[in-house]
């Protein structure tokens, strides 16, 4: 594999890049990185002196065969327009922007394009990265990218129409789960004598253990509920309340996340059509 380029070093781009470096997925000597605010790359360069820091995106595009485009969604068209003449004919473009479709990118660049939605959980080599390729991505390119991503978590190849809901289960999930846990803890400590910190520690270990139990034993959620929620017991009472009220709440969660992504898609479609 030739040089690997990263254009943009924002929240998710930095997570993706640092996770790959930490896992040994990328040889720092192969890496060329550019960012609008160059000073944000100082700590990266300090940790990995062999990385090449470039002052412009065109330099990255011209020297790399695999390029991760990690700028903000509404900046993608501008960046692509600036670098498209410098891209080699066999360059493989990978972009991470939510609400931006492959068809829009193809209006500017007619080569191999992959859309991924990474996850913050890559920091601990967990979670699932969603992947979708256009028709010009070769089997070799697919395998090389998949090999890289699988070293920082799991991957799932999906149809592009599945990104909105899929993202709620992967990319959005850490934030959604954290919000649910925060509300559970705040309600609980009002009823007992635990501090927020004590309750957090207990719940985190319960979350970790529950995930481990489900994955290792290949149990279903329903099966686990039956094992824990004895008839007439406290857990059964709590589960009944959740099953009564949560469906409406989660329907609203999906409605708002999908709606906001659709709004962004409409904006990017207009942007790339002009």
C-alpha positions, 0 to 999 in steps of 0.5 A, a space after each residue: 500500500 502507498 501513502 495514506 492521507 487524512 484531510 481533516 482532524 476534527 472530532 471523529 477524524 482524530 478518533 479514527 486516525 489515533 485509533 488506527 495509529 494506536 492499533 498499529 494499523 498505519 505505519 506513521 511513515 506512510 501517513 500524510 495529514 493536513 488540517 485547516 488549523 495546523 496547530 491542532 496537529 502539533 500533539 499528533 506530530 509530537 507523538 508520532 514524529 515520522 508522520 508528514 504534516 502537510 500545509 495544504 490538501 492538494 499535497 495530500 491528494 497528490 501523494 496518497 493512494 488512500 485518502 480519508 476525507 474527515 472535514 465537516 459535511 458542509 465543507 466537503 464539496 469545497 475541499 473536493 473541488 480543490 483537490 480533485 485535479 491532484 488525485 491519481 486515477 486510482 485513488 481510493 476516497 473514504 469519507 465519514 460525513 453524515 448526511 452526505 451521499 456517495 452520489 453527491 461525491 461522484 458528481 465531483 470525483 468519478 473514482 473509487 469512493 467508500 462511505 463509512 460511519 465510524 464510532 467513538 468506541 474505536 478508541 477502545 477497539 470496540 464498536 461497529 464501523 458502517 461501510 458502503 462502497 461505490 461500484 469502482 472500489 475494487 475487491 482488493 481495496 475493499 479487503 485492505 480497508 476492511 482489514 484496517 477497520 477490523 483492527 479497531 473494532 467490527 465492520 458491517 457492510 450495508 446498503 447506503 439507505 441503511 445509514 440513518 438507522 444504522 448510525 443510531 445503533 453504532 455512531 450515536 449509540 454511545 451518546 444515547 446510552 450515556 444519556 439513558 444511564 445518566 437519567 437512570 442514575 439521577 432518578 435512582 439517587 433521589 430514592 437512595 443514599 448513594 452518590 452519583 459517583 457510586 451509582 455510576 460505578 455500579 451501573 457501569 460494571 453492570 453494563 459491562 457485565 450484561 454486554 459480556 453475558 449477552 455476547 459470550 452466552 449468545 443470549 437474546 435480550 428477551 431471554 435475559 429479561 426472563 432470567 432476571 425478572 422473576 414473576 412478581 419481583 422488583 425487576 418484573 415491575 420495572 420492566 413492565 414500566 419500561 415496556 409501557 413507556 419506552 416505545 414511544 420515547 424511542 420512536 421519537 428518538 429515531 424520528 428526530 435523528 433521521 429527520 436531522 440527517 434527512 435535512 442535512 442530506 437535502 442541503 448537501 444534494 443542493 450544494 453538489 447540484 449547484 
